[in-house]
Amino acid sequence: MLGVLGLGWVAWRLFGPDIEPVYDGAQVRPIHVSGRTVLVGEHELFVRESGPEDAPPLVLVHGWSFDGEMNFFPIIPALSEHFRVIVPDHRNHGKSDRIRGSFEIHDLAADIIGVLDELGYDEVDLFGFSMGGMASQVIAHHHPDRIRRLILAGTAAFPIDRHRPGALVAFWLARALARFSKKEAALFTFRFLRRTRIIESAHERWMWAALMNRDPSLFYESANAAWRFDSRPWVGEIDRPTMVIIPTADQVVPARTQYDLAGRIDGAEIVEIPDVGHESILSRPEVYVDAIEGFLGWV
């Protein structure tokens, strides 16, 4: 029976129509912030900028799977009232170049520094979410002169601290499935966002298109880079004023690993968001805006 179902699924993916979800009402983008590409070495990286040009620069570094717009669209408008908000897309995400082969979180950090160099920003406030928080740790450690204040959210020094072989096998299997059809992973995320009403119905077409804009192999190269990441030997050397935002019911980066990170950075301020998961950046944007603005001196 399973074999028949599997063959049916394969035939459907090979010969069936490419069906989108059904949307209700007019469909629009959640925000309208255009961007541009900059050359970092031999590669183009996409970046959006919003807010007054003479305002303090605040860089938002997104996580795995979502690009900068997807990850931060609920907080960009409010933060843009006080800051020059800079939102790069990591390599292999959004509108940035797809760069074949494996890479490390340190490479993402180098990309961000390259973007800042091209844009002419010497010192910035830095907010890193999830995988972006890992890259932000690297930046704060290797380029402390470039960072005024550091905010880390939904991230860890050693994010996959248990069942590591099983997690790696799961990534490999998911990559194999995605190479044949990436729709299943996109549907899983889309249905979660729709069911929990984290995104408005008017934004669903935009979100679906963004979820489908993934390279099946490179998508999991990012997961493998996060799997290998371990900042525990050096993260305690970060000497920038730091705040750590912890969604206490995080189902992607366990809260215990986030508390571990906060405990390793001397003087780190902790902000807890109780009873919410990794999606809190989308479901509780007002908490993030208040925490960021308060820490950076705007409240």
N, C-alpha and C positions, 0 to 999 in steps of 0.2 A: 504493500500500500504506500509506504513512504517513497519507494522508488518511482511509482506511478505519479505521485504528487510532485516529486522532484523533477521528473521529466516534463510534467505539465507546466511547472513554473519556468523551466528553461525555455520551453517552446513559447510561452507567453512573452517572456522577455526578448526573445529573438524576433518573433513575428507579430506580436500584439501591438496595438496602438499605444502611444505615449500619453497616458491619461493623467491630467492634472487634478488636484482636489477641486471640489466645487466650492466657489466663493459666494458669499452673500454681500450684495450691495456694491457700491463703487469701490475700486481698489486704488490706493495711493501709497506713496512712500511715507514713512513716518516722519522723516525730516528731509529738508532740502539743503544739503551742504555738499557742494561740489568739491572736487579735489584735482590733484595733478600728480604726475609721476616725477620722481627725481632719480638721477643716476647715482648709484652707490657701487663703485667699482664698475663692473661690466653689466650690472643688472638694474632694472627699473623697479622702484618700489613706490607704491601709491600712498599718498598722504592727503588727508583733509585738514583744513584749518578753519576755525570759526571763532568769532569774537573780535574785540578791538585789537588792531595791530600793535598798539602800544601797551596792551595789558600784560600782566605777568604771564609767561608761557607755562602751560600745564600740558604735559604729554600723557595721553591715555594709551596704554599698551594692552592689547586684547589677548584673549586666551585662544586655546586650541579650538578648532572647528568653526567658530564664528569669526568674521572679519571685524574691522574696527567699527564700521557703521552698525552691523548687527549687534555687536556686544554693548555698544555705548549709546545707541540712539535715544534711550530715555533720559540720559543725564547730560548730553551735549548741550541742549538749548539752555538749561539753567546755568551750567558752568560757564557758558559763553558770555553771560552777563558781566562776569568779573575777570575772566581769564582769556588769553589767547589759547584756545584749545587745539592741540595738535594730535591727530589721530592717524598713525601709520597703519597700513596693512602689512602683516608679516609676509615674508616670502611664502609662496604656495597658498596664500589666502587672498580672498577678495580680488582686487585688480592688480596686485603685485605679480612679478614674474614667477613662473613655475621653474624652480631650479632643481634639476634632476639629482638624485642621489641622497644619501643620508647626510645629516647635519646635527649639530649640537645646539643646546640652548645658548651657549656662548656665541654662536654664529648669529642668532636672532638679536642678541645684545649688540653685537658689532654692527648689524644692519641699522638698528635704531640710532646708534651714535653717528653712523654715516648719514642718515636722514637729517639729523640735527645739524651736522656740519654743512650739508648742502643748503639747509634753510637759514643758516647763520645764527643759530641759538647756542650761546656759550654755556648758560646755566638755566636749568628748568626745574620745576616741580614735576615729580614723576609718580604716576599711578599705574600700577601693574595688577591685572586681574588674571588669576589662574596661571596658565602657562606664561602669560605676560608678566605676572609677578615673579616668576623664576628668572626671566630675562632681566627684569628690573633689579633683582638682587645682584646679578652679575654686573650690571651697569654701575650700581651704587658702590660695589666693591672695587671695580677696576677703574672707574672714572668718577671718584667722589667729588672732584672739582666741578663736575658738570651738573651736580644734583644739589638743589637747595633743601628740599624736603622730599621724603620718600613715603609713599602709601602703598601697602601691599594688601590684596584682598583675595580671598578664596584660593590661597596658594600655600606652598610649603617649601621647606628646605629639602625634604626627601618625600615627595608626594606619594609614591607607591612603596609603602614600608612593610606591607604584608602580602603574602601569596604572590610574590613577584614572578615566579615561573609561570603560574597560571594566568597572570595578567598578560604576560608576553605572548603566550599561546593564543589567548583571546584576541589580541591585536592581530596576530598573523591570520587567524581564521576570518576575522572581520575584514581584513584587507583582501583576502581571497574572494570573499563574497562580493565586496565592493568592486573588485576588478570586473566582475561579471555584471553586476547591477548595483548601482549606488542608490537606487530609489528606496530600498528598504530602510537604510539608516536615516535617510532624509525624512521618510514617513514617520519613523519612530519619534524623532525630535519634533516634527511638525504637529503630530497628533497630541503630544504632551503639551506643547505651547497652546494649541487650540483648546484642549480639554480643560486646562487650568486657567484659561482666559488671560494668559500672561501677555499675549499680543492682541491688539484690537482686530476685529474681523476685517476692517478696511485695509489692514497691512498684510494680510495672509498671502496674497499673490507675490508681493515683494519678498516676504520671508521664504516662501517655497522656492523661488528662483535663486535666492542666495544660498539656500541649503543644497541645491542641486549643482552649484558652481564649485565643485570639488574634484580634484584629481584623485582617483581612487587609491593610487599608490602613495602619493606625496602626503595625502591626508594622514596616513598612518605613520609616515616618517616623523611627523610632529609628535605623535603619541610615543614613538620609540625614543625620541629625544627627551621627552618628559620622563619616561621610564628610567633613562640613564642618569637623569639629573640628581645631583647630591651636593648641596652647598654647605652641609654641616661642618666640614673642616674649616671653612673660612667665613661663614655668614656672620659670626660674632664679631668680626673685624669691621663691619659696617658702622661708620660713625656719624652718619647723617641722621637728623631727627626723623624718626620713623613711627608710622601708625600702621597697625595691622587690623583689618576688618575681617571678622570671622562669622560667617553664617553657621550657626551652631548645629544645624541639621544637614550640613553639606553632604550630598550623596556621591559627589565626584572626587573631591579632595577632602578626606576625612577631617573632621574638626580637630581630632587629636594631633594631626600633623600640623595644622595651622597654629594651635597653641604651642607646639614644640618650636615652630619657627619664631613666634613672638618671644618665647623665653630665651632664645639664643641671641637676640639683639638687645644690647644694653639700653635700658630706658624706653623701650618700645611701648607706645600707647596702644591699648587694645580697645576696639569697639566691637561688641557682640551684637549680632542680629539674631534674636532667638527664634527657633522653630521654623527656619526657612532654609532652603537648600541652595545649591550652586546657582540656580536661576534667580537668586535674590537681586542681582544686578538689573534684571528686567522687571521683577515683581515688586521690588521695594526701592525704586530709584531715589525717592525723597530722602531715605536714610543715608544713602551714599552721598548725595549732594550735601546734606547737612554736615556729615562727618568730614568730607573733603574740604568744604569751605571753612568749617570751624578750625580744622588742623592747619590750614594755610592762612588763617588770620582774617577771614571775611565775615565772621559771625561774632 
